[in-house]
Amino acid sequence: MSEGGFHVHGPHDHELEHAAQSGHDSGGMIAQIAVITAIIATVGAIFSYMGGATQANAGLYKNNAAIKKTEASNQWNYFQAKSTKQSLAELARDLAPEDKKAGYQGKIERYEKEKNEIKTAAEKLETEAATWDKSSDEQMHQHHRWAQATTVLQVSIALAAIALLTRKKWLEYGMFALASVGLVIGALALLHI
């Protein structure tokens, strides 16, 4: 308004008023997408953390499996050493005079007993290694689910940005659809499916 009492529009005033009025129509859409995007980003951050945690667990479990496999291998090597000693004792017994055979027979029986104990320990370690391997594989599968969920949520956020820039309703619907898919995949990860 000028001092004389009449109103004069500047060259861009009309466009600003039109844009402000248009903004009120889509202001609800903008606010809605902004809030939903913040929620999706928060859920995505949680999914990303869970994906990292399960990946770390998978590595740890695989390492534990490798340790148990090494321990089992050591036991089997020890078993083989006892078998070799037992074979030598059996050969010595068979070649020894009668008065020395009983001494070698005692060693043979001791080696047989020790071998059975070593075999039991080695088999137990192999079972533990297999259990750690299975746990690692399960964690890796769960990690992949978390990664899939995170990726879908990130694409949903990208669609939200495009929807805000273009103000296309179908992109907003696409954002909601992808966010829903991401949440379902996240639920599958949570349920170990």
Secondary structure, DSSP 4 states (H G I P E B T S, - for coil): --TTS-----TTHHHHHHHHHHHHHHHHHHHHHHHHHHHHHHHHHHHHHHHHHHHHHHHHHHHHHHHHHHHHHHHHHHHHHHHHHHHHHHHHHHHS-HHHHHHHHHHHHHHHHHHHHHHHHHHHHHHHHHHHHHHHHHHHHHHHHHHHHHHHHHHHHHHHHHHHHH--HHHHHHHHHHHHHHHHHHHHHHTT-
